[in-house]
């Protein structure tokens, strides 16, 4: 090797090291966590790109990050999103480089890559690639020696280990480039395959687009033929179709929830129901099977007896699921697969309903305009005698503990015993000797024989066994902010706020704050063993909280 070549090689090596140093490692949101200790689930939007790796097939999406299908296990695994360190949920192109094992993703204004194919994401800005902020990465591919990036009418030749740009070309200057699929690319090269395949689950295929079981057209946004002749197709509504070559059949998969702005969730026996804001393109409710990551969508515009509205609370119990919304109640009968809408004609308070509680015979409903009780069998009002007391009061939260119905309003916490029946202030239950006025009652939860309620001065606890009250957390520990949601597990108190999740040890008052950008406002919480589920304004989030103790 002559002196000139050695100098050129050394300069390239130094450039690669400098590029690695300048791009840095985004990593996980916090280095305390492993790649999938935090997971975010969102409406995928459109499927933009498809690529095949060693173990997974990867799907880029316009709204939900990168989805992963395990090739040997034949299941969809947790997606790669901002919870794994990516800078956006929008992925225009995804590519797995078979030569290096690196996973690449084209995002708005940057190219990102990871050596682990999970977390530890590096980024390269468009300015470093010679692109403008208005450019868009349309496809990514790789040859044996280089990474290739297609952006509009130009091709970038890059180092396939660091992404450092080596040149711009109107066309690649080498062959044998393995490209991943491109968004919106014409299907003319695969039209014969489309015409020979049929679709399961009530779908139809015209050769140019799919038709769902309700007659709606779903455009083909991306397609990819795998190394084992598996045929993958992405749809404009986020549906992924897997073409089985032996049977010549497409199997459709819903890979995410309906919507990305959630207000409430409820889990029962491995079944998680999620509801939130009503949007034009994502109005409805999602059922998620937590063990298999399967999603079922119940869309209000195509489901009989389902009313489009914001959902504020859910109770999932036995063979029924109840939903409190802005305009009334929705009831889903699991056994008969039947929906029913209940409004003011059933005796419900007018306007918005925000909280539900249920006993063996009745469903209790509360909102800004008061309280009501409905018979579970007749689905009609069955007054308890206390409705007039709460008329036009803002009922924020309802919770049953044994025969006690706890009712929180801005100025009072009240207990109604359904056996007595008796209505009294919380100060009259057990031994209460705490100083100061208590108002601003909002969140109520129960754990291991203790009831907890949030107030203006902090969080109070009632011991059901010893019948006494204590203040377990002072409001100064969380700055007196409004608590949006609350969940308790042993000594751990989880509080959801506008922009963070806070965990406080109620024994030693030690706290940990989680304020990652992928969370948004934490509207509801549910603890299931070592996992806590969060309904947030940025999606459904799963956190393995026990790893951070």
N, C-alpha and C positions, 0 to 999 in steps of 0.2 A: 504494500500500500504506500503510495508516494506521499510526500509531505502535504501537498495541496488537498488531497482526499482526506487525510487525517484531520486537517484543520477544519474542513467542511463538516465532517462527521461530528467533531467536538462541538462545533457551533450549533448543530442540530440538537445534540444532547443537552447543551446548556439551555437552548430555547424550550425544550420539552420540560426541563426542570423548572424554568421560570414560569412557564404556562401553568404547571401544576401548583406552583406557589401562589400565582396571581388568582387563579380560579378558586383555590381553597376547597374545603369540604363543608358542604352544608350539613351533612350527616342527618341524624335524627333531630326532632325538635329539641331534644335534650339528651346529652350523652349518657344519662342514667339508664336510658331505655334501649331495649332491643328493637329490631326493625318493626315488628308487628305487636308491640305492647300497646300501641295506639293504632286504631283502624277507623277510617272514615268511610261511610257508605252514602252515596248520593245517586240521584237520577243521572244516568250516564249521558243523556243527550244523544248526540249522533255518534256512531262508531266511525272513527276516522282512519284507522290504520290497523293492520294485522301483521304479526311477525311470529315466527316459530323458533323456540329455543331448545335447549337440551331436554328440559323437563316440562316446560310450560309453553303454551301458546299465548302471546300477549296481544291485547286489544287496546288501542288508544281510543279515547273518547273526548267529546267536546266539553264535558261537564263533570266527569267522575274519575279522572286520572287514567291509570292503566289497569285493566282487568286481566286476570290470569286463569287459564284453564290447565289443570294438571293432566298431562297426556296419558300417564299410566293409570292414575286413579280415576280419571274420567269425571272430574268435578271442578267447579269454579272455586278458587281459593280467595283469600282476602285480597282486595285490590291494593295497588300502590298509588298513593295520593300525597297530598301535602303532609299527611301524618307521618310519612316516611322521609320527608325532607324535600319533596319536590316544591317548586316555586309557584305552581299553578295547578288547578284541576283540569285545565284545558290542554289537551295533548293533540297536536296536529299530525304527528308522525311518530311511530315507535319502530325500533329495529333492534333485533338481537344479532350481534356479530358472531357467527359460528367460528370464526378464526381466533378471536380473542376472548369470547365469553362475556363481552361487555354489552350492557343494555343501554341503548340510546333513545332519547326522546326529544322531539322538536316541540317547544313551548312558545308562547308569545314572547318575542324579543330575546330568546335564548335557546341554546342547545344544552341539554343536560345528559349526564351519563353516570353509570354506577358499575363498579367492578364486582360488587356483591350480588347484583341483580335484585336487590331489595331496598336497602337504605344507602347512606353515605353517598349522596348525590353531589357530583361536581357540576359546575355550570360554566358556560362560555357565552358571553353576551354577543348580540348581533354585531355590535361595533367591532369586536375582536375578530369577527368572521367577515367583516367588510360589508355587512348588510345594514339596511336602514330599519328603524323601528316599525315601519309599515310593511316590511317583508314578512313572508310566511314560509316556513319549511313545509314543503308538500310531500316529500318522500325521503327516506334514508336507505342507503344500501352500502355494501362493502365488498371489496375484492380481497384477494389474498394479502395485499400490502397496504391498502388505503381504505378510508371511510369516504363515502360520497354522499353529499347532501344536495338535494334538488330544491331550489328556491325560485319560484316563478320561472324565468327563462334562463336561469344560470345554474351551473353545477359547481359545487365547491369540493375540491379535493383536499382531504384532511388526513392528519396522522390518525391511524386507527386505534391508538392507545390513549391519546390525550385530546384529540379533536382539534389540535392546532392546525389552522388553515395553511395549506401549501400552495394553493393556486385556485384561479377561477377559470372556467371553461364554458363555452357555449354548448359543448357536448363532451362526455367523458373521453379521455384519451387512452382508455384501456377497456378491454372486454371482460367477460366473466364476472360481472358485478351481480351479486345476489341482492335484489331489491325487496323490501317489504311492500305491502300493498299501499296504494295511494288513494286518498279520499276523492271520491267522485270520478274515478277513472272509468272510461267506457267499458262495458262488459262484452264487447264484440268478440274478444278472444276466448271468452268462456260461455258464449251464448248457447252453444250446443249442449254444454253440461246443464245449464239452467233449464233448457227445454226438456231434458230427459228426466229430471228429478221431480218428485212430488214433495209435499210438505205435510207434516203431522199436525195434530192438535187443532184441526179446524182451519188452518191457514191454506191459502192458495198462492200459486206462483204463475205469473203471466209470461215470464221470460225477461221482462224488463223491470218488474217490481213485484213485491209481495202484497197480498191482501189479507188482513187479519180477520179473525172470526166474526168481527162486527162490521166488516165491509169497508174498512179504512185502508187506503193505499199506504204502503211503507216502501219508500225508495231504497234502492240498493246503494249504499254509500261506499262500501269497500268490500273486496273479496280476495281470497288467498287460497292457493292450492298447496297443501302441505306435502312433506316428503313421503308420507304414507298414503298419499292420494286423498287424505281428508280435505274436504272442501269447506272453507269457512266464509261466511257472508255476514257483513254488518249492515244493520238497518238504520234508517233515519230516526226511528223512535227509540233506539238503544237496544233493540232485540238483536241477539246473535243467533245465527243459524249454522248448525253443524251438519254438513253433508256427509252421510255415510256411503262410501263408494260401492259396497257390495249390494246394499238394498236400494241405492239411488233414491234416498229419502233425506230430506232436511228435518232436523229437530230444532224447534225454536227454544231459546232460553231468555227469560227475564233476569237480568244480572244486577239489578239495583232497585232501590225503593222508588216509589212514585213521589217525585218532588225532592227538594233539598232543604226546605225550611220547615222544621218540625217543632211542635209545641207540646206533644204528649206521647207517652208510650205505656204499654202494659204487657207484662209477660206472665204466661201461665203454661206450665208443662212443656217448655221448649218452644213455645209459640209466642212471638213478639209482634204486637200490633202497634203501628205507628201512624200518627195523624198530625196535620199541621195546617199551614196557610193554604187557602184555596187559590190556585193559579189557573190561568186559562188553559195551559198545556199540561198541567199535572194536578188536576182536581180529583181527590179521592183518598183512599186509605190503603196502606200496605200491610200485608201479613208476611212475616219473615220467620222461617224455621232456623233457629240459631245454630243447630248442629250441622246442618247441610248447606247453609247460606242460600236456600231457595226462597224466591220472592213471588208472592201472588199479589196482583194489582186489582183493586176494586175501584173503578173509575166512575165518578158520579154522573158523567154525561151519557154513559151507556148501560148503567146498572139500574134495573127497575126498582122503584121506591127509594132510591138514594138521592138525597138532596145535596147540591153543591154548596158547601159552606166551610168556614174555618172550624177545625176541630181543637177543642181545648182540654178535654179529659177523656180517658178511656178506662173501662173496667172489663177485664177479660176473665170470665168465671164459668166453669163447667161448659154448658153447651150454648152460652150466650156471650155476646160482646156488645157492650153499651158505649155509645159515643155522645159526649156533650159538645154541641156546636153553637155557632152564633145565632142560629135560627130555630133550634130545637134539639131533639134527640134522634139519633140513629140507632137502630137495633138490628143486630145480625144473628140469626138463628143458624148455628153451625150444622145441626142435624138435618134441617130442611133446606139449607143453602138459600135462605130467604132474608131479604132486607125489608125494613119497615121504618118509615119516618113518623115521628110523633111531635106534634106542635102544641100550640096554645089550646087547641080544641080538646086536648087530653087533660087540661088543668095545669099545664106547666106555666111558670112565670114567663112573661113576655120578654123578648129580646135575647141577649147573650146568656148562655149557660156555661159555667166554667168549672164546675166540680160535681162529682158523683160519689155516692156511697151506697152500699148494697148489703142487705141482710137476707134471711131465708125467704121472706115473703114480699119485700118491698125494695124499690129503688128510690133513693133520695137524690134530689137535684137542687143545686144552688147556683145563684148568679147575682148580678148587680141589682136585680129587681125582686129578690127574695128567695123563698124556699118552697119546695113541693115534695109530696110523697106519692108515688104511683104503685099500684098493685102489680106485681110481676106477672101474674097470670092474665089479668084483664087488660093490662097496659093503660089503665085509666087512673085518674086521681083518686086517692083514698086518704083524705085528710087525717092528720094525727092530732090536730087541735092547737098546734103551735105556729101554723102558717101565718096567721094574722100578726103575730108578734114580730115576725121577720119580714113583713110586707114592705117592699121598697128598701130594705136594707141590703147592703152589699155583702153577700155571702161569698167568702173567698175560698174556703176549704171545708170539706166534710170528711170525717173518718170514723168508722165503726171500730170500737174495741169492746169485745164481748157484747153487752147490751147497751153500751154507752155510745151515743152519737155525739161526736165532738164537732162543734160549729164555730168557725172563726169569722169574725167581721172586723172592720177597722178598729172598733172601740171595745169589743168584748169577745171573750172566749166562753162559750156556753156548752153545757153538757145536758143532753136529753136522754134520760133512761127510758127505754122503750117498754120495760116491764112494769115500772111503777104506775103510770108514767109520771116523770118529774123533770122539770126544767130548772137548772140552777147555774149560777156563775161558777167559774173554775175555782174561785177563792173559797167556795163552800165545799169543795171536794177534798177530803183528807186534811192534812195539816199544812196551812199556808202562812208563812211568817216573813215573807220577803218584803223589803222596803221599796217604796217608790211606786208611782203610777205606771201601769202596764197598758199600753195601747198598741195599735199597729199589728194586730194578730194576722198572720198570713199562712205560713206553711205548718202542716201538722204531719207527723209520722210516728210509727210505733216500731220498737225493736226490743226483743228480749225482756218483756214485762215493763218496759218504760215507754211513756208517751213523751214526745218532744214537740214544742211549739215555738215558732219564731215571733218575737215581739220587738218593740222599739228599743228595749234595753238589752236585748240579747236573746238567747235560747233557754227556755225553761224546760224542766223535766219533772214528770210526775211518776213516782215509784208506785206501781199498782200493788205490790206486795206489802210494802211498809206504809203506804198511804201518806207520803209527804212530798213537798215541792222543793226543788233546788234550782238555782241558776247555774247551768253547766258551762255556758259560754257568754262572756260579756260582749256587747256590741262593739266595743272598742277594738276587739281582735280582728274584726273585718271592716273597720272604718264606718260602722253604722249604715252601710249601704243596704239597698233593698234586696232581699233574698228572693231570687226567682224560683229556686227549687232546693229541696233538701232531702237527704237520705242518710240513714244511720246504720252502721255495722259495728257492734261492740263499742269500743271507745272512739271509733273513727266517725267523725261527722263531716259529711260532704255538703258543701253549699255551692249552688250555682248562681252566678251573677251575670251582669250584662256582658262582660268580656273575659270571664275566667271561671275556673273551677277551683275551689279552695277546700283543702282537707285539714281538719283540726283534730288533734288528739285531745279529747275532753278531759283526760286525766292530768297530763302535764302541760296542756295548752300549746304544744308544739304544732306548727302549721306548715303546710306545703302548698304552694301556689302553682297552678297550671294555667298559663295564659297564652297558649299557642294560637297562631292566627287562623288555624283551621277549625276552631271551636265556635266562635261567635257567642251569642247569648245562650246560656244553658237553661233551657225552659223546663226540663223534667229529668229526673234521675231514677234509676232502678238498679239495685245491687243484687247480683246473682252469684253468690259465692265469692270467687276471686276476681270476678268481672263486674264492672259498673258500666251500665248503658246510659248514654246521654242523648236526649233529644235537644238539638241545638238549631239555631237559625242558619247554620252552615251544613247541616246534615246529621245523620245518625252516627254517633261515635261510640266505639267500644274501647275500654281501657282496662288492662290487667293491673289493677291498682295494688295488688298484693306484692308486686315486684319492687315497689317503691316504698319500703317501710323502714 
